[in-house]
Amino acid sequence: MSNTPLRAALLIVSTTAAKDPSTDASQAALSDVLEKEGDGKWALVDTKIVPDVVTQVQRQIMLWTDVAADTINLVITTGGTGFAVADNTPEAVSAILHKPAPGLVHGMLAASLSVTPFAMMSRPVAGVRNKSIIITLPGSPKGARENLQAILKTLPHACLQAAGLDSRTLHAGGVKKLEADAGIGSGSHSHSHDHQHSHGAGHQHSHGHGGLVRHTAPSSNPMSNDPNLGPSRRNRESPYPMLSVDDALNKIKEQTPPSEIITTKVDRSLPGHVLAEDVQARENVPAFRASIVDGYAVVVPKDGNLKGVFPVASVYHASPGEVKPLKEGEIARITTGAPLPPGATSVIMVEDTILKTMTEDGKEEKEVEILADNVKEGENIREIGSDIKTGTVIISKGEQISAVGGEIGLLAAVGVAEVKTYRKPVIGVLSTGDEIVQHDRPGDLRLGEVRDTNRITLMSAAQECGFEVVDLGIAADKPGTLEETLRDALRRVDFIITTGGVSMGELDLLKPTVERSLGGTIHFGRVAMKPGKPTTFATVPVKNNAGERVTKVIFSLPGNPASAIVTFHLFVLPSLHQISGISPAGLTKVPVTLAHDFTLDKTRPEYHRAIVSVGKDGALIAASTGGQRSSKVGSLRGANSLLCMPSGKEPLKKGTKVDALLMGGIRSEV
């Protein structure tokens, strides 16, 4: 076979995508399969989108297959293979095929049926037209990917035959050679093997598991993340590569969905939000010339001499009211903050005056003697806009509105009633496991039951960080139940946090449910840290209420309480901050001094629960909360920080400096 890649073309059959190409996700999925699993044998040379119209489907396929020059070896269609009224792709393709290919159809259906019984609802077609192979795939990115993976290894051979290569030459060496050239083996399930490999199973020997002794070839005992296969066919160890904490944080930064900009009212709900644009003053502050003292408004003569007795023409308070002009030789009683009467050029402090006479009723001043000399215009006056001028940027994009810093008052002062902010995601918190019961359920626990401490702890932590939280309850360890719960949650919230179900037991269903049932992508499933090794970060494509395709986040944290709260602060919080526009994202890191010796884990860096306080010399001192076993709830009590401890065989000595991530306020030593 020549090293020249075979030419493939992709036809997306979707009336919706024809109107808005951004709604299609199958192109990216299929391009990824050809590129990463095609062994360099394919070049995707063209992609087109047509609506669910038979004539348009046929016309585009014939444009690719009926031209002698630049033959398209493989035409892939996606969409229109179901039972809906508009699903006509199989009929459109069947009508223009010269030769059917039932074996390819059988291969796709067999692979899909091993995943879900609903695969029997698909109606794939495959065959040859002129020198091109044509296959029809479902419109679902997940289904399309699985169908293409099932037959991809055999397609180069089919395309070469269809293109006219001599069959005797192609088949020289027999079936064994064909299988070896294609990278498949007799009796193996190509999709299961590829699925395993694509998630990093090939890394399993390089993570310190020791020398593995295997008596069978990998292809003869395929592993899978399909819960329906049972424990004997499930992965015997995690297929996910072990990431460092820094690499995991980088994955979170790269894959966290972009922020959404909304309009928010300037009221008590605003604190905690981050501005998505600069805010300009709509009004001058002050909006009028105002006195900054209690005293008397005057018209300063040219010589600045105001010594003498003056009649009090009027009284001005800070409350709104009619203001009369002031003439030279008159003075007006004025309070702090009150507007100056027209004509007034300065204010004399009450301390620089003497009361001479009162009105007949004794309630008001009649005459006042001023003792000031060399008075200048503008004294004791706040000019219009002297604090803030109209159009000035008062708060910049990216600043977070606090409840204690005066930002709300500043916005109110300049007449800003609403601002653009980054929307804070609504978080759903879910516990998983048949053994989990409500924390407040009356009565004693039965053997094996565990009270749900994680859900209430994580909900409280998220609320303390300023986020709206929805209680998703407890999901049973059953694939259908977990899938239904997660689908319902994705309709209600933007961001899901689960605990439990992420290790290697036969009932740990979270990862396979996210991948196989929800069509999500797991960006990492193991982290080299203690506690929290099986922490999982995934994104799932969904449609919102407006029918737009959006991405939502699922963090699956370990079931042990200490692991859950540590990984929430270390991984979940940075993602929440990023979506909300908060920068820098994550916990504040400060250097601290160890108050005593700390034992280290020999192989993994540890995030040690600790209490940080201010010593008498002003230095930050860190003391352990005690035993750090991941299931030990007591290690969380009083903890306000996570110490970033390296791995090592020898303890870190008292007085050593390490970094601490602050989860709460710092205490003062008594």
C-alpha angles and dihedrals in degrees: 000000000000119000089233108113118246114250118244131184128195125213116193110202107200132122089204094051091045088062096039116016091191089073092067119093099166095082093062092045095050094042087053092053093049092047101042102030102029095083091233091295097117139068117188099215103171141018126189135178123212132172123250092280119129096215093050092049091051094044093054094046091050091049087060100039105036099059115094095206120070094011116210105226097194130027115193121191123191125194138028098065099116135082099270118123091250095047102108104135096109091051092046093051097040091056093060101039118113094196128017121225106207092167092064090048091051091049092053094046093046092052093047094047090056087061102041137354088227088075086087086072090068121092107202123181129195135176149113132289114184103313098337132095113222124197129176120216132188120267092239109099090220094049093043091051093049094048093049092046090053095061104019096103092055097045099081090059091047092048093050091051092048090049090060106260115155110270093211090057093044093051096045108128094030134249094313091061091047090052092047092049090050093047095241134112135216112277095006123128104232095199095052092050094047092047091053093048095047090062096054104267087143088069095062096101095052101062102076100272091135127234107331118212112209122179097189134053114260091242092057094059106033119194123217142180090222107125090202092067093069130229095297091064099035124104109283091208134014114289090203119101116243110251128199117241091253092051090048091051090050090052089052091050092049098044104036107112119253121267121265119226118222138168114254128190119239098245139102091301093064101077112101094031123115121226115246094197140020115277118222126200111257093196140030117259110242095026091199138028105277138186117246094199142040106258144084131317111224142178104237113225119224094259092050091231111139100160112133145061118305133186115243103236098186146338124246124196130186090256116096117266146128114305120207122208117260123225129207109272092033129093132199126211107237135181129215111286095014119133117257115246114249111275096026113127104179145010125233115211115243087237089067093058142072124213108236107173140001131216117267092262090051093232102106139037115257104179131015129188115223117210098189125116132183092026118179130207116262098030115150092000130126106212125217109282093003090131099035129358124212111268095023115136103244100175124019132224111272096031116128117228112233131195093227106039100073097246092126091053091047092053091047092049093060096044099256108154100174138015140193112256139167109262114244112229122245108238127214120200120203133180120204133201140082089239094059118100131178112283092231099045109135121240136037123309119257120230109293097012120129127195113239104248097152100064097053091041095052093043090053092047092050092047091049087055090056103259131132110243132201120201107230094182126213124323121206123237094258122113095227094045093050093046092049091048093050094046090052090047093051088058092052106037141033099220130033127203117190131178127206131017097076102103128082103275120122089249095050095108105155099097097045091045092053093047104036104028103031098034090233130152121237107213094186135357104179133039127193097237144100120265110017107039097152095049109145131202120192141162126212127199113227139160118247126219090276091056092250120139111244136166124239129193129236120190113189110196128191118270097237108100098230091047091050097052094042093051091044091059095038101044113006097050095056090053092049090048092050093052090047094050094245113152133226091031122219135019123334112258120216134170115250137180120237113244092205142359116300124205113225131216109250098224111018135050110248133216099213119202107235146160115241118199138169113256125217090263092053095254121132112248124196125205126181121249089222133255110025102202107145092237093049106108091186091069088072095057111112093352113148098168148031115228113218099226122181123224116261147139097238126061121253107247128235110273095033115136119232136162120264128198108216116226095171146001121314118247129222120235113247 
